[in-house]
Amino acid sequence: MSKQNSEKPYKIQTTALGYKIYHYNNVYSTNDTAKEIAKKTSEERIVVLAEAQTRGKGRLGRRWISPKGGVWLSIILRPRITPIEALKLTFITSSAVAKTIKTMFGLMTEVKWPNDVLVNGRKICGILTETSSKRKSVESMVVGVGINANIDLECFSPSLRDAVTSLQYELGHKIKRKALTRNLLRNFEHRYKCLQRGLWNALLQEWKSMATFLGEQVQITSFDDVLAGEAWDIDEDGALVIRLENGTLEKVVVGDLTLRKQP
């Protein structure tokens, strides 16, 4: 491990689920720490939890702002899936986060393709899934979750404040992060077991039921390409299906989605 991760973690064995939790004050990135741990053990259901990340990671190498007060964690898994199916873990995790927040706090949650959870139309959680594979099989997966829990929106740059939110801001008070983490792991574990039992279609339908952008006019930026049209569907592999203005359907595997403002 890196020097910043050298603090000896303590482990908490959760009674119902059997997750091991490695808790740090500060790490560069919980995903990076989890990947280092995964190389040294064959176990799964290990959670790396940090009070703060100094180099938190988002999709496509972006920086994830993660000061003290949030829930920053990564889960080590070893599912029997192919690398191309890794997106399924992102979907079931975002469903688990959305369900947990809605149930615990009564907030209206929604999911946005491919990896965001929103509250009142603003981003409250992002998910980053990284895979270590050998040939056509997955050796380990790390699912990173970042939830803006007890975060003051002043932590974000002015350009981001209209697009992000936190539980503290939405509720007007701080929340108990340990209770949030335990409920999240419980909801995630239920969906993970369903995935292992081959119930992906039901899990995908649950995700779609929270995807309010479906049927709306959207713009997708995918590398150097920009597509505009109606968010038509999510296929069984997790790709976004766009209905272009000429009526043709096109699949997008990687990209950023934004709603198009209607005139």
Residue pairs with C-beta under 8 A, 6 or more apart in sequence:
1 33
1 36
2 28
2 32
4 26
4 27
4 28
4 54
5 24
5 27
5 28
5 33
5 36
7 24
7 25
9 22
9 23
9 24
10 22
10 23
11 20
11 21
11 22
12 20
12 21
12 23
13 19
13 20
14 21
14 182
14 185
16 186
17 45
17 185
17 186
17 189
18 45
19 45
19 46
19 47
19 75
19 185
20 43
20 45
20 46
20 47
21 46
21 47
21 49
22 33
22 37
22 46
22 47
22 48
22 49
23 49
23 50
24 33
24 48
24 49
24 50
24 51
25 50
25 51
25 52
26 50
26 51
26 52
26 53
26 54
27 33
27 48
27 50
27 53
27 54
28 53
28 54
28 55
29 53
29 55
29 56
29 57
29 144
30 48
30 49
30 50
30 53
30 56
30 72
30 73
30 74
30 144
31 57
31 74
31 128
31 130
31 142
31 144
32 55
32 57
33 48
33 50
33 74
34 46
34 48
34 74
34 75
34 76
34 142
34 144
35 130
35 132
35 140
35 142
37 46
37 48
37 76
38 46
38 76
38 132
38 140
38 142
42 78
43 76
44 76
44 77
44 78
44 140
45 75
45 76
45 77
46 75
46 76
47 73
47 74
47 75
47 76
47 185
48 73
48 74
48 76
49 71
49 72
49 73
49 181
50 66
50 72
50 73
51 68
51 72
52 66
52 67
52 68
52 70
52 72
53 64
53 66
53 72
55 63
56 63
56 64
56 65
56 66
56 72
56 146
57 63
57 64
57 128
57 144
58 64
58 126
58 128
58 146
59 114
59 115
59 126
59 128
64 126
64 128
64 146
65 155
65 156
65 160
66 72
66 146
67 151
67 155
69 149
69 150
69 151
69 152
69 168
69 174
70 146
70 147
70 148
70 149
70 150
70 151
70 166
71 145
71 146
71 147
71 149
71 177
71 180
71 181
71 184
72 145
72 146
72 147
73 144
73 145
73 181
74 142
74 143
74 144
74 145
75 142
75 143
75 145
75 185
75 188
76 140
76 141
76 142
77 89
77 140
77 141
77 142
77 143
77 192
78 138
78 139
78 140
78 141
79 89
79 138
79 141
79 192
79 195
79 196
80 138
80 196
81 88
81 138
82 136
82 137
82 138
83 131
83 133
83 136
83 138
84 237
85 237
86 129
86 131
86 138
86 141
87 114
87 129
87 237
87 238
88 195
88 200
88 203
88 238
89 129
89 141
89 143
89 195
90 114
90 115
90 127
90 129
90 143
90 238
91 114
91 203
91 204
91 207
91 238
92 188
92 191
92 192
92 194
92 195
92 203
92 207
93 127
93 129
93 143
93 145
93 188
93 191
94 111
94 115
94 116
94 117
94 125
94 127
94 207
95 111
95 191
95 203
95 206
95 207
95 210
96 184
96 187
96 188
96 190
96 191
97 109
97 117
97 125
97 127
97 145
97 147
97 184
98 109
98 110
98 111
98 117
98 210
99 109
99 187
100 180
100 183
100 184
100 187
101 107
101 109
101 117
101 119
101 124
101 125
101 147
101 167
102 108
102 109
103 183
104 175
104 179
104 180
104 183
105 167
105 170
105 171
105 175
107 119
107 120
107 167
107 170
107 171
108 119
108 120
109 117
109 118
109 119
109 124
109 210
110 117
110 118
110 121
110 210
110 211
110 212
110 213
111 117
111 118
111 207
111 210
111 211
112 118
112 123
112 211
112 213
112 257
113 211
113 213
113 231
113 234
113 240
113 257
114 238
114 240
114 254
114 255
114 257
115 126
115 127
115 128
115 129
116 123
116 125
116 126
116 127
117 123
117 124
117 125
117 126
117 127
118 124
119 165
119 167
119 170
120 165
120 170
122 162
122 163
122 164
122 165
123 163
123 164
123 165
124 147
124 148
124 164
124 165
124 166
124 167
124 170
125 145
125 146
125 147
125 148
126 146
127 143
127 144
127 145
127 146
128 143
128 144
128 146
129 141
129 142
129 143
129 144
130 141
130 142
130 144
131 138
131 140
131 141
131 142
132 138
132 139
132 140
132 141
132 142
133 139
145 184
147 167
147 180
147 184
148 164
148 165
148 166
148 167
149 166
149 167
149 168
149 174
149 175
149 177
149 180
150 166
150 167
150 168
150 174
150 175
150 177
151 166
151 167
151 168
151 169
152 166
152 168
152 169
153 161
153 164
153 165
153 166
153 169
156 164
167 175
167 180
168 174
168 175
191 203
194 202
194 203
195 203
200 236
201 236
204 234
204 236
204 238
207 234
208 214
208 234
211 234
213 231
213 257
213 259
214 231
214 232
214 233
214 234
215 230
215 231
216 230
216 231
216 259
216 260
217 228
217 229
217 230
217 231
217 259
217 260
217 262
218 228
218 229
218 230
218 231
218 242
218 257
218 258
218 259
218 260
219 226
219 227
219 228
219 257
219 258
219 259
219 260
220 226
220 227
220 228
220 240
220 242
220 252
220 255
220 256
220 257
221 255
221 256
221 258
222 252
222 253
222 254
222 255
222 256
223 254
223 255
227 242
227 244
227 250
227 252
227 255
228 244
228 245
228 260
229 242
229 243
229 244
229 245
229 250
230 242
230 243
231 240
231 241
231 242
231 257
232 241
232 242
232 243
232 249
233 240
233 241
234 240
234 241
235 241
235 251
239 251
239 252
239 253
240 251
240 252
240 255
240 257
241 249
241 250
241 251
241 252
242 249
242 250
242 251
242 252
243 249
244 250
